[in-house]
Amino acid sequence: MKRRVVVGMTVVLALALTTGAGAVWNEYLRTPAPGMLALPTGLVPLASSEGQRLLAESDHRADYDELMASFVPQTRKAYCGVASAITALNAAGIDDAPRDAAALFAPAEVRLKPMKVSFSGMSLRALAGLLRTHGADVEVFPASATNVASFRELARANLGREGDYLLVNYQREHLGQVRMGHISPIAAYHAPSDRLLILDVAAHRYPPVWAELDQVWRAMHAPLNARTTTTRGFVVVRRNDARASASPPSTS
């Protein structure tokens, strides 16, 4: 009888471990299943007639074609930084730019581990380090070190010229979406409506959308978590041999 109990407990434990491992795999390590979420009314889908009108009227869309041609969606729940990095490196024309996550993490100099990123994502500074490993010139801007006016000035300049790319790290909740930290490229700016075009790399959940710049700013200015005052922010990415004049935005 005692042996049967031990065997039974062993089987139950094995099943629990297997089930738990399966749940972890499904949640963090497999390609997310498509399941588009409803958009709040304040966001304008690029594919809509209004979204297309904003794009056609935009005078600040120099990065749009390259980003769209290089765009890759994230392949794991926390791989938004991974997808954004691959998209930016290829859009910038970096020699031997990685085409997938395996190639992104492959260089011996990369200290980030895919498994860690799969569970916890990556910070702006970690993203910058990863991009630099692949030959990019990167500037990091915590939102708390700038203000909305200087961010607008930098975004207009960046999106009005070719060769440098803007990646934002923001809290979705401030855009009316599901609460979650996220990273995605910005592809255009529409000055009359003061909206930015976010190419959301979580393409299985949200389409590219036009969001009010003030909203995006607030979403970037959100603290990383409840235990810190460190905010999210943005990075500017370009080729090392094609550095444009993009001085840090003034907070004055």
Disulfide bonds with the S-S distance in Angstrom:
none
